[in-house]
Amino acid sequence: MKILHTADWHLGKRLQEYSRLEEQHKVLQEIIDIADKEQVDLILLAGDIFDSFNPNHEAVELLYKTLKRLSNNGKRPIIAISGNHDSTQFIEAPDPLAREMGIFFYSKYDSLIPTGSLDNGIQILQSEAGFVELKIPKHEFPVRIILAPYANELLLKTYLGEGDREQEFRQHMAIRWELLANKYCNNKGVNLFVGHFFFAKEGESLEAEPESERPILHVGGTQALYTQNIPFQIQYAALGHLHRYHAVAKEPCPIVYSSSPLAYSFSEADQEKQVILIEAVPGKAVNYSPIALKKGRPLYRKTFQNLESALEWLENNPYCFVELTYVTEHAIDASTRKALFKAHDGIVNLIPQIKNSLGQENLSFKVEDLEKDMLSLFKMYYQSEKGLEPNTELVDLFKEIISQE
């Protein structure tokens, strides 16, 4: 059985004022082409389908048209779970209609996928809250899938008490998954897990979450489940949330983040985006391999010392988004700014890096400082320019200026 794992589409997401919808059209078509070329039997979409709880019309239309084609008009089942950016109600709303085409939306732990046969030949053999077993016509063996959409504190409050809630959360999920695996997952079928959680090996430092991603804060503020929480019967765990490809662990099975299909923040600059192709048979270790995605505008962070080199690079790299840092002794003058923006339509951020009085770059000012408030930035700039703190009168004047509409 061939399975394609993808996640974190974030349909409708923008890069500041730049729409990414056209790029999303192109990269989703690329995923469809990969599925068709590889003759994939099953698609796993591991959450964060949309970028917001209330996606716009264009994003919703793109999803439905994409899934129809990705399902090969109902012949290829798709399992899609919700992530922490998705509305559980919105994601499951089309499920009764989509299910007739073998597209299964799952977002709530008390949801139950009805058993029975579909007109396309796909059979739902068994199901339970958080679990489904499918039979695809061309295969003699079934596929069992433990479903683990993102769950916040509100969704899980009925299960948890007031004790050590982090540990209780992990224990509850691990016990639930173990019960499902023991009940349904033997070596007569392919056994999979699809989830939208932050997984790590216990005792190891956590991976950095992308700047564009809301940090997952589970019950009690915990940020990670452990790889040991995955039942031993599972042959592959398809995860969503991290935006880069990351194989968290090989035990008890490959536990893998596929990556987002596009780079959605400059923390993802220079990352290669991928989907994962899995080949699975019952009772044996799976083979899996990343397939690079080439569509969409790459993101770059670049620093230039002079206008000539900046313009040359921009001319040679027209199809991208760039966060451009420009080293200067003073603020970037109007003519330089105009020349840069005229040369390229994808300059998202233009950041001055001011040299100090000795002609050295002021290394104390970093891109992350842009998250600070306006007054703090003004004080940092004044310090780098004058070598001293602004006086009270100047600070008060600046406050008055920025308070004006």
TIKEGU-295754 format. One line per field, with one value per residue (C-alpha): residue number from 1; residue in one letter; x, y, z negated. Coordinates in nm, 2 decimals, always signed. Layout:
BEGIN
miro = NUM / ...
kevex = a / ...
c1 = X / ...
c2 = Y / ...
c3 = Z / ...
This chain:
BEGIN
miro = 1 / 2 / 3 / 4 / 5 / 6 / 7 / 8 / 9 / 10 / 11 / 12 / 13 / 14 / 15 / 16 / 17 / 18 / 19 / 20 / 21 / 22 / 23 / 24 / 25 / 26 / 27 / 28 / 29 / 30 / 31 / 32 / 33 / 34 / 35 / 36 / 37 / 38 / 39 / 40 / 41 / 42 / 43 / 44 / 45 / 46 / 47 / 48 / 49 / 50 / 51 / 52 / 53 / 54 / 55 / 56 / 57 / 58 / 59 / 60 / 61 / 62 / 63 / 64 / 65 / 66 / 67 / 68 / 69 / 70 / 71 / 72 / 73 / 74 / 75 / 76 / 77 / 78 / 79 / 80 / 81 / 82 / 83 / 84 / 85 / 86 / 87 / 88 / 89 / 90 / 91 / 92 / 93 / 94 / 95 / 96 / 97 / 98 / 99 / 100 / 101 / 102 / 103 / 104 / 105 / 106 / 107 / 108 / 109 / 110 / 111 / 112 / 113 / 114 / 115 / 116 / 117 / 118 / 119 / 120 / 121 / 122 / 123 / 124 / 125 / 126 / 127 / 128 / 129 / 130 / 131 / 132 / 133 / 134 / 135 / 136 / 137 / 138 / 139 / 140 / 141 / 142 / 143 / 144 / 145 / 146 / 147 / 148 / 149 / 150 / 151 / 152 / 153 / 154 / 155 / 156 / 157 / 158 / 159 / 160 / 161 / 162 / 163 / 164 / 165 / 166 / 167 / 168 / 169 / 170 / 171 / 172 / 173 / 174 / 175 / 176 / 177 / 178 / 179 / 180 / 181 / 182 / 183 / 184 / 185 / 186 / 187 / 188 / 189 / 190 / 191 / 192 / 193 / 194 / 195 / 196 / 197 / 198 / 199 / 200 / 201 / 202 / 203 / 204 / 205 / 206 / 207 / 208 / 209 / 210 / 211 / 212 / 213 / 214 / 215 / 216 / 217 / 218 / 219 / 220 / 221 / 222 / 223 / 224 / 225 / 226 / 227 / 228 / 229 / 230 / 231 / 232 / 233 / 234 / 235 / 236 / 237 / 238 / 239 / 240 / 241 / 242 / 243 / 244 / 245 / 246 / 247 / 248 / 249 / 250 / 251 / 252 / 253 / 254 / 255 / 256 / 257 / 258 / 259 / 260 / 261 / 262 / 263 / 264 / 265 / 266 / 267 / 268 / 269 / 270 / 271 / 272 / 273 / 274 / 275 / 276 / 277 / 278 / 279 / 280 / 281 / 282 / 283 / 284 / 285 / 286 / 287 / 288 / 289 / 290 / 291 / 292 / 293 / 294 / 295 / 296 / 297 / 298 / 299 / 300 / 301 / 302 / 303 / 304 / 305 / 306 / 307 / 308 / 309 / 310 / 311 / 312 / 313 / 314 / 315 / 316 / 317 / 318 / 319 / 320 / 321 / 322 / 323 / 324 / 325 / 326 / 327 / 328 / 329 / 330 / 331 / 332 / 333 / 334 / 335 / 336 / 337 / 338 / 339 / 340 / 341 / 342 / 343 / 344 / 345 / 346 / 347 / 348 / 349 / 350 / 351 / 352 / 353 / 354 / 355 / 356 / 357 / 358 / 359 / 360 / 361 / 362 / 363 / 364 / 365 / 366 / 367 / 368 / 369 / 370 / 371 / 372 / 373 / 374 / 375 / 376 / 377 / 378 / 379 / 380 / 381 / 382 / 383 / 384 / 385 / 386 / 387 / 388 / 389 / 390 / 391 / 392 / 393 / 394 / 395 / 396 / 397 / 398 / 399 / 400 / 401 / 402 / 403 / 404 / 405
kevex = m / k / i / l / h / t / a / d / w / h / l / g / k / r / l / q / e / y / s / r / l / e / e / q / h / k / v / l / q / e / i / i / d / i / a / d / k / e / q / v / d / l / i / l / l / a / g / d / i / f / d / s / f / n / p / n / h / e / a / v / e / l / l / y / k / t / l / k / r / l / s / n / n / g / k / r / p / i / i / a / i / s / g / n / h / d / s / t / q / f / i / e / a / p / d / p / l / a / r / e / m / g / i / f / f / y / s / k / y / d / s / l / i / p / t / g / s / l / d / n / g / i / q / i / l / q / s / e / a / g / f / v / e / l / k / i / p / k / h / e / f / p / v / r / i / i / l / a / p / y / a / n / e / l / l / l / k / t / y / l / g / e / g / d / r / e / q / e / f / r / q / h / m / a / i / r / w / e / l / l / a / n / k / y / c / n / n / k / g / v / n / l / f / v / g / h / f / f / f / a / k / e / g / e / s / l / e / a / e / p / e / s / e / r / p / i / l / h / v / g / g / t / q / a / l / y / t / q / n / i / p / f / q / i / q / y / a / a / l / g / h / l / h / r / y / h / a / v / a / k / e / p / c / p / i / v / y / s / s / s / p / l / a / y / s / f / s / e / a / d / q / e / k / q / v / i / l / i / e / a / v / p / g / k / a / v / n / y / s / p / i / a / l / k / k / g / r / p / l / y / r / k / t / f / q / n / l / e / s / a / l / e / w / l / e / n / n / p / y / c / f / v / e / l / t / y / v / t / e / h / a / i / d / a / s / t / r / k / a / l / f / k / a / h / d / g / i / v / n / l / i / p / q / i / k / n / s / l / g / q / e / n / l / s / f / k / v / e / d / l / e / k / d / m / l / s / l / f / k / m / y / y / q / s / e / k / g / l / e / p / n / t / e / l / v / d / l / f / k / e / i / i / s / q / e
c1 = +0.00 / +0.13 / +0.05 / +0.12 / +0.17 / +0.12 / +0.03 / +0.01 / -0.14 / -0.25 / -0.49 / -0.56 / -0.24 / -0.07 / +0.29 / +0.21 / +0.04 / +0.13 / -0.14 / +0.00 / -0.32 / -0.17 / +0.13 / -0.10 / -0.28 / +0.04 / +0.19 / -0.13 / -0.14 / +0.21 / +0.10 / -0.19 / +0.06 / +0.29 / +0.00 / -0.11 / +0.25 / +0.32 / -0.02 / -0.08 / -0.36 / -0.43 / -0.37 / -0.30 / -0.35 / -0.23 / -0.40 / -0.38 / -0.57 / -0.67 / -0.48 / -0.77 / -1.09 / -1.29 / -1.11 / -1.21 / -1.42 / -1.12 / -0.94 / -1.24 / -1.30 / -0.93 / -0.96 / -1.27 / -1.15 / -0.81 / -0.94 / -1.18 / -0.89 / -0.65 / -0.91 / -0.90 / -1.27 / -1.34 / -1.11 / -0.83 / -0.94 / -0.82 / -0.80 / -0.79 / -0.77 / -0.79 / -0.49 / -0.46 / -0.54 / -0.86 / -1.21 / -1.34 / -1.69 / -1.59 / -1.36 / -1.62 / -1.91 / -1.87 / -1.79 / -2.12 / -2.11 / -1.73 / -1.74 / -1.93 / -1.62 / -1.39 / -1.28 / -1.30 / -1.28 / -1.21 / -1.17 / -1.35 / -1.27 / -1.63 / -1.70 / -1.77 / -1.72 / -2.02 / -1.93 / -2.05 / -1.96 / -1.94 / -2.03 / -1.66 / -1.59 / -1.42 / -1.54 / -1.54 / -1.50 / -1.48 / -1.47 / -1.46 / -1.40 / -1.04 / -1.02 / -1.12 / -1.04 / -1.07 / -1.07 / -0.95 / -1.07 / -0.73 / -0.58 / -0.67 / -0.56 / -0.72 / -0.56 / -0.62 / -0.57 / -0.56 / -0.69 / -0.54 / -0.65 / -0.54 / -0.72 / -0.71 / -0.79 / -1.16 / -1.20 / -1.04 / -1.17 / -1.42 / -1.13 / -0.90 / -0.89 / -0.70 / -0.38 / -0.06 / -0.25 / +0.05 / +0.13 / -0.24 / -0.29 / +0.00 / -0.12 / -0.48 / -0.37 / -0.12 / -0.37 / -0.65 / -0.42 / -0.29 / -0.64 / -0.73 / -0.41 / -0.46 / -0.82 / -0.78 / -0.41 / -0.27 / -0.03 / -0.31 / -0.34 / -0.14 / -0.15 / -0.11 / -0.13 / -0.21 / -0.19 / -0.14 / +0.07 / +0.41 / +0.61 / +0.96 / +1.17 / +1.14 / +1.44 / +1.56 / +1.54 / +1.23 / +1.24 / +1.18 / +0.83 / +0.81 / +0.75 / +0.44 / +0.29 / +0.09 / +0.28 / +0.08 / +0.00 / -0.19 / -0.35 / -0.15 / +0.08 / +0.27 / +0.43 / +0.51 / +0.39 / +0.65 / +0.73 / +0.69 / +0.32 / +0.28 / +0.16 / +0.42 / +0.17 / +0.19 / +0.40 / +0.41 / +0.31 / +0.21 / +0.24 / +0.15 / +0.25 / +0.63 / +0.68 / +1.00 / +1.06 / +1.16 / +1.19 / +1.14 / +1.22 / +1.25 / +1.11 / +0.85 / +0.81 / +0.90 / +0.74 / +0.76 / +0.66 / +0.62 / +0.67 / +0.43 / +0.41 / +0.53 / +0.76 / +0.53 / +0.77 / +1.13 / +1.23 / +1.17 / +1.40 / +1.60 / +1.40 / +1.31 / +0.94 / +0.83 / +0.56 / +0.63 / +0.57 / +0.52 / +0.52 / +0.35 / +0.25 / +0.11 / +0.35 / +0.67 / +0.86 / +0.75 / +0.97 / +0.93 / +1.10 / +1.05 / +0.97 / +1.07 / +0.81 / +0.94 / +0.64 / +0.59 / +0.82 / +1.12 / +1.19 / +1.54 / +1.71 / +1.98 / +2.22 / +2.39 / +2.66 / +2.59 / +2.32 / +2.50 / +2.53 / +2.17 / +2.04 / +2.25 / +2.11 / +1.75 / +1.78 / +1.92 / +1.65 / +1.32 / +1.08 / +1.11 / +1.03 / +1.31 / +1.38 / +1.66 / +1.89 / +2.08 / +2.40 / +2.42 / +2.57 / +2.24 / +1.87 / +1.81 / +1.76 / +1.46 / +1.65 / +1.80 / +1.47 / +1.30 / +1.56 / +1.54 / +1.16 / +1.16 / +1.40 / +1.19 / +0.82 / +0.89 / +1.08 / +0.87 / +1.09 / +1.36 / +1.57 / +1.84 / +2.15 / +2.32 / +2.70 / +2.84 / +3.07 / +3.37 / +3.22 / +3.13 / +2.79 / +2.57 / +2.53 / +2.30 / +2.01 / +1.86 / +1.56 / +1.39 / +1.39 / +1.12 / +0.88 / +0.95 / +0.73 / +0.79 / +0.94 / +1.19 / +1.30 / +1.34 / +1.56 / +1.77 / +1.81 / +1.90 / +2.15 / +2.32 / +2.31 / +2.42 / +2.58 / +2.36 / +2.00 / +1.75 / +1.65 / +1.31 / +1.20 / +1.28 / +1.11 / +0.80 / +0.80 / +0.84 / +0.54 / +0.33 / +0.42 / +0.34 / +0.01 / -0.11 / -0.32
c2 = +0.00 / +0.34 / +0.63 / +1.00 / +1.21 / +1.59 / +1.85 / +2.22 / +2.36 / +2.68 / +2.77 / +3.14 / +3.24 / +3.56 / +3.68 / +4.02 / +4.20 / +3.93 / +3.67 / +3.32 / +3.18 / +3.15 / +2.97 / +2.74 / +2.65 / +2.56 / +2.35 / +2.16 / +2.07 / +1.95 / +1.72 / +1.59 / +1.52 / +1.33 / +1.12 / +1.03 / +0.96 / +0.73 / +0.57 / +0.64 / +0.45 / +0.67 / +1.03 / +1.15 / +1.52 / +1.59 / +1.91 / +2.29 / +2.26 / +2.63 / +2.92 / +3.05 / +2.94 / +3.14 / +3.09 / +3.30 / +3.18 / +3.13 / +2.91 / +2.69 / +2.66 / +2.57 / +2.29 / +2.13 / +2.14 / +2.00 / +1.72 / +1.61 / +1.58 / +1.44 / +1.17 / +1.07 / +1.13 / +0.91 / +0.62 / +0.73 / +0.78 / +1.09 / +1.11 / +1.48 / +1.58 / +1.93 / +2.12 / +2.40 / +2.66 / +2.48 / +2.51 / +2.17 / +2.25 / +2.40 / +2.11 / +1.84 / +2.02 / +1.88 / +1.53 / +1.36 / +1.47 / +1.43 / +1.08 / +0.96 / +1.04 / +0.87 / +1.20 / +1.17 / +1.49 / +1.42 / +1.69 / +1.59 / +1.30 / +1.20 / +1.18 / +0.84 / +0.75 / +0.53 / +0.18 / +0.04 / +0.04 / +0.34 / +0.35 / +0.38 / +0.04 / +0.17 / -0.01 / +0.13 / -0.20 / -0.08 / +0.25 / +0.40 / +0.74 / +0.82 / +0.52 / +0.39 / +0.08 / +0.10 / -0.16 / -0.02 / -0.23 / -0.31 / -0.45 / -0.77 / -0.63 / -0.34 / -0.02 / +0.09 / +0.45 / +0.60 / +0.96 / +1.23 / +1.58 / +1.87 / +1.90 / +2.20 / +2.22 / +2.29 / +1.98 / +1.75 / +1.90 / +1.61 / +1.36 / +1.55 / +1.64 / +1.90 / +1.70 / +1.70 / +1.79 / +1.77 / +1.42 / +1.32 / +1.46 / +1.24 / +0.94 / +0.98 / +1.00 / +0.72 / +0.49 / +0.57 / +0.50 / +0.18 / +0.05 / +0.12 / -0.04 / -0.35 / -0.39 / -0.33 / -0.33 / -0.68 / -0.78 / -0.87 / -0.51 / -0.18 / +0.02 / +0.40 / +0.70 / +1.05 / +1.34 / +1.71 / +1.74 / +1.84 / +1.52 / +1.48 / +1.21 / +1.22 / +1.39 / +1.56 / +1.93 / +2.04 / +2.14 / +2.51 / +2.58 / +2.80 / +3.18 / +3.15 / +2.88 / +2.93 / +2.74 / +2.43 / +2.47 / +2.16 / +2.11 / +2.27 / +2.44 / +2.13 / +2.16 / +1.81 / +1.45 / +1.18 / +0.94 / +0.65 / +0.74 / +0.59 / +0.22 / -0.04 / -0.19 / +0.14 / +0.12 / +0.49 / +0.81 / +1.09 / +1.42 / +1.78 / +2.11 / +2.16 / +2.33 / +2.16 / +1.79 / +1.62 / +1.25 / +1.27 / +0.90 / +0.56 / +0.38 / +0.24 / +0.33 / +0.62 / +0.93 / +1.20 / +1.56 / +1.60 / +1.99 / +2.25 / +2.28 / +2.64 / +2.85 / +3.06 / +3.28 / +3.38 / +3.14 / +2.88 / +3.06 / +2.81 / +2.51 / +2.24 / +2.16 / +1.80 / +1.53 / +1.18 / +0.87 / +0.56 / +0.20 / -0.04 / -0.40 / -0.58 / -0.69 / -0.53 / -0.21 / +0.06 / +0.22 / +0.60 / +0.87 / +1.25 / +1.40 / +1.77 / +2.03 / +2.28 / +2.52 / +2.85 / +3.14 / +3.06 / +3.28 / +3.43 / +3.64 / +3.85 / +4.12 / +4.37 / +4.63 / +4.85 / +4.92 / +4.77 / +4.42 / +4.43 / +4.52 / +4.26 / +3.98 / +4.10 / +4.10 / +3.74 / +3.62 / +3.76 / +3.49 / +3.49 / +3.68 / +3.84 / +4.00 / +4.24 / +4.39 / +4.69 / +4.80 / +5.18 / +5.46 / +5.63 / +5.55 / +5.41 / +5.72 / +5.76 / +5.71 / +5.38 / +5.26 / +5.35 / +5.17 / +4.85 / +4.83 / +4.92 / +4.63 / +4.36 / +4.30 / +4.05 / +4.26 / +4.19 / +4.36 / +4.62 / +4.65 / +4.91 / +4.78 / +5.10 / +5.12 / +5.28 / +5.58 / +5.35 / +5.22 / +4.88 / +4.72 / +4.76 / +4.39 / +4.46 / +4.53 / +4.20 / +4.10 / +3.97 / +4.33 / +4.42 / +4.25 / +4.52 / +4.82 / +5.15 / +5.34 / +5.06 / +5.06 / +5.44 / +5.42 / +5.15 / +5.35 / +5.67 / +5.47 / +5.33 / +5.67 / +5.90 / +5.67 / +5.77 / +5.73 / +5.99 / +6.24 / +6.26 / +6.56 / +6.38 / +6.06 / +6.25 / +6.42 / +6.09 / +5.95 / +6.25 / +6.20 / +5.83 / +5.88 / +6.09 / +5.92
c3 = +0.00 / +0.10 / -0.14 / -0.10 / -0.41 / -0.40 / -0.66 / -0.75 / -0.43 / -0.61 / -0.32 / -0.32 / -0.49 / -0.40 / -0.43 / -0.58 / -0.29 / -0.03 / +0.06 / +0.10 / +0.27 / +0.62 / +0.48 / +0.28 / +0.60 / +0.77 / +0.48 / +0.42 / +0.79 / +0.75 / +0.46 / +0.68 / +0.96 / +0.71 / +0.59 / +0.94 / +1.06 / +0.76 / +0.78 / +0.41 / +0.24 / -0.06 / -0.17 / -0.52 / -0.59 / -0.94 / -1.04 / -1.01 / -0.68 / -0.71 / -0.86 / -1.07 / -1.23 / -0.97 / -0.64 / -0.34 / -0.05 / +0.18 / -0.07 / -0.12 / +0.25 / +0.30 / +0.04 / +0.18 / +0.54 / +0.44 / +0.23 / +0.51 / +0.75 / +0.48 / +0.41 / +0.78 / +0.79 / +0.49 / +0.57 / +0.33 / -0.03 / -0.22 / -0.60 / -0.71 / -1.08 / -1.23 / -1.38 / -1.63 / -1.35 / -1.25 / -1.38 / -1.48 / -1.37 / -1.04 / -0.95 / -1.02 / -0.87 / -0.51 / -0.64 / -0.56 / -0.20 / -0.16 / -0.30 / +0.00 / +0.20 / -0.05 / -0.21 / -0.59 / -0.80 / -1.17 / -1.44 / -1.76 / -1.99 / -2.04 / -1.66 / -1.51 / -1.14 / -1.04 / -0.91 / -0.58 / -0.21 / +0.02 / +0.38 / +0.48 / +0.32 / +0.01 / -0.31 / -0.66 / -0.85 / -1.21 / -1.38 / -1.73 / -1.87 / -1.76 / -1.52 / -1.18 / -0.98 / -0.60 / -0.32 / +0.01 / +0.31 / +0.47 / +0.14 / -0.04 / -0.38 / -0.57 / -0.70 / -1.06 / -1.16 / -1.51 / -1.47 / -1.70 / -1.59 / -1.80 / -2.13 / -2.36 / -2.73 / -2.66 / -2.44 / -2.70 / -3.02 / -3.07 / -3.10 / -3.33 / -3.70 / -3.89 / -3.97 / -3.76 / -3.45 / -3.21 / -3.31 / -3.32 / -2.97 / -2.84 / -3.03 / -2.91 / -2.55 / -2.57 / -2.75 / -2.49 / -2.20 / -2.36 / -2.41 / -2.05 / -1.92 / -2.14 / -2.02 / -1.65 / -1.54 / -1.47 / -1.20 / -0.95 / -0.84 / -0.80 / -1.13 / -1.12 / -1.34 / -1.22 / -1.47 / -1.52 / -1.83 / -1.94 / -1.98 / -2.13 / -2.28 / -2.66 / -2.81 / -2.49 / -2.42 / -2.22 / -1.86 / -1.79 / -1.66 / -1.35 / -1.39 / -1.19 / -1.41 / -1.72 / -1.99 / -2.10 / -2.46 / -2.59 / -2.92 / -3.20 / -2.95 / -2.84 / -2.50 / -2.40 / -2.40 / -2.40 / -2.12 / -2.37 / -2.38 / -2.03 / -2.06 / -1.95 / -1.69 / -1.49 / -1.17 / -1.09 / -1.27 / -1.04 / -1.22 / -1.16 / -1.33 / -1.27 / -0.93 / -0.84 / -0.76 / -1.09 / -1.17 / -1.55 / -1.62 / -1.46 / -1.77 / -1.82 / -1.45 / -1.22 / -1.38 / -1.11 / -1.04 / -0.67 / -0.66 / -0.53 / -0.15 / -0.15 / -0.37 / -0.57 / -0.77 / -0.74 / -1.02 / -0.74 / -0.49 / -0.28 / -0.40 / -0.14 / -0.17 / -0.12 / -0.13 / -0.25 / -0.04 / -0.26 / -0.13 / -0.39 / -0.42 / -0.72 / -0.99 / -0.85 / -0.89 / -0.64 / -0.38 / -0.36 / -0.16 / -0.14 / +0.20 / +0.25 / +0.35 / +0.59 / +0.65 / +0.46 / +0.39 / +0.16 / -0.13 / -0.19 / -0.46 / -0.29 / -0.42 / -0.19 / -0.25 / +0.06 / +0.31 / +0.61 / +0.47 / +0.34 / +0.68 / +0.85 / +0.62 / +0.65 / +1.03 / +1.03 / +0.79 / +0.91 / +0.79 / +0.41 / +0.10 / -0.08 / -0.42 / -0.33 / -0.59 / -0.46 / -0.64 / -0.66 / -0.87 / -0.89 / -0.82 / -0.47 / -0.25 / -0.02 / +0.31 / +0.19 / +0.06 / +0.39 / +0.59 / +0.39 / +0.40 / +0.77 / +0.84 / +0.68 / +0.59 / +0.31 / +0.05 / -0.26 / -0.52 / -0.46 / -0.78 / -0.84 / -1.03 / -1.16 / -1.19 / -1.50 / -1.51 / -1.44 / -1.12 / -1.27 / -1.23 / -1.53 / -1.62 / -1.91 / -1.67 / -1.53 / -1.32 / -1.64 / -1.78 / -1.53 / -1.77 / -2.03 / -2.08 / -1.89 / -2.19 / -2.26 / -1.90 / -1.91 / -2.22 / -2.05 / -1.74 / -1.93 / -2.13 / -1.82 / -1.64 / -1.93 / -2.17 / -2.46 / -2.59 / -2.47 / -2.74 / -2.90 / -2.69 / -2.37 / -2.48 / -2.58 / -2.24 / -2.06 / -2.26 / -2.16 / -1.79 / -1.78 / -1.96 / -1.67 / -1.40
